[in-house]
Each structure stands twice: as C-alpha cells, then as structure tokens.
Amino acid sequence: MWISPHQQRLEMPLQVNLPAGSISLAGELNLPAVVSGLVLFAYGSGSNRFSPRNQFVAEVIREAGFGTLLFDLLTPEEEAIDLQTRHLRFNIPLLAERLIAATDWVKSRPETCFLHTGYFGSSTGGAAALIAAAEFGGDIRAVVSRGGRPDLAGEALSKVTAPTLLIVGELDEVVLRLNEEALTRLQCVKELKIVPNATHLFEEPGKLEEAAYLAADWFQRHLC
C-alpha cells in the first residue's frame, strides 16, 4: 500500500543496518512528521553518524521538511585501519559502492520507497555522492557537496543529471580551486557557493550554519 508523505512519521530516529555486499553498515533514519524527500549523507573518514556537526546539518535539513539517513560508509574495523593508513577514505569507488547499496536499501523500504532521494556529501563523500548520482540518473533528484572533493569523481562528473550544489569555504583555497575546475565538467544544473571567511571544516562561528541553510535551500528547490 502506498503511504502518503503526510501520513508517514517516525517518532524517533531509527537505528538501522544497511546491507552492502558481505558487510553491514550502521545508520540512523529520521523522518519528520511531514516529509518531502529523503537526503542520504556521505561523509569522509574520521566522521560518523553521531558527529555533532553531521547531526546539526541533518537537523537543519529535517526542519526544511526532509528525512535524513546518516550512515557510516566504513565499518568500525575499516575506520580503525583507515585512521592509521588513510587509504580507505580515498577509495572513492568503494565509498560510492556503499552509498549505492544504501540507496537501494531505502528504495526497497515501505517507509521510504515513495520519497524523492538526494545526497549530501562532504570531503571524499562528495565524490562518492556524485558517482552514485551518475549511476542512478534521474532517480537522484539533487546533490549537495560541502567542502567536498568532486574532482575525485572523475569521468562520472559529466554523467551527473541531478542539480548539484558545491559549497566551499573561501579560505579553503586548494579545495576551492578543485571545486571550480569540477564545476566546469558538470553538465547538469549546477552552482558553486563560496562561504566567506570559512575554512575547510566550516569551524568558524556561524559558518557551518550558513552552509547547512544553503544545502536546505537547494533541496527545497530541487528535491520536493
């Protein structure tokens, strides 16, 4: 039975396990009372679904009327290895594969299958989001990359059809240049927003909030 977005509600975050090949990824699904779409988060190594920064951005996006799925692209064991070697965070095909698996999962669930889907990526998760968006085509309605590395998406950039917003801190000079170059390779509806006086992690007062509201506005424009 089809469930109306106005009828669907999760009273509290639902802790879920997402199948991805031979492993399972831990996640947190949260749907507001009235939901217009679902945003899947893909963040870089060293961050997880419990991060106050990720939770803050997710809350802003939920207040805009969207559900959120925060999940860890790496297992705890992989994360421990990556903290030592720093190589898994740059295994973009692996991260994209995990995001694709999570997308397949939400599209199979009765509480989320009817929702338009978008991605919010940060750091190397931004590249994974763009590769997954290229894979799904029109099934992904919007992408936001915050402080991301879209350049690492390679040839997938030209295949992305979802409206894409790149958010970068003004003082994050190297990543800003990489985003500017990636923007020219995107063939979809696209925009680059530069947050004044912000560094890579948007740790300056008010800068994470500014980035979060830019993301929420983009999803309201393109994901509803």
QUIUR-V274593 format. One record per run of one state. SS is the DSSP state (H for helix, E for strand, C for the rest). FROM is the first residue (numbers start at 0). TO is the last residue. Records with the same first field share a line. If there is no record, write none. Layout:
SS=FROM-TO + FROM-TO
//
This chain:
C=0-12 + 20-21 + 30-35 + 42-50 + 63-64 + 71-74 + 85-86 + 90-90 + 108-115 + 122-122 + 146-148 + 159-161 + 169-171 + 185-188 + 195-205 + 222-223
E=13-19 + 22-29 + 36-41 + 65-70 + 116-121 + 139-145 + 162-168 + 189-194
H=51-62 + 75-84 + 87-89 + 91-107 + 123-138 + 149-158 + 172-184 + 206-221
//
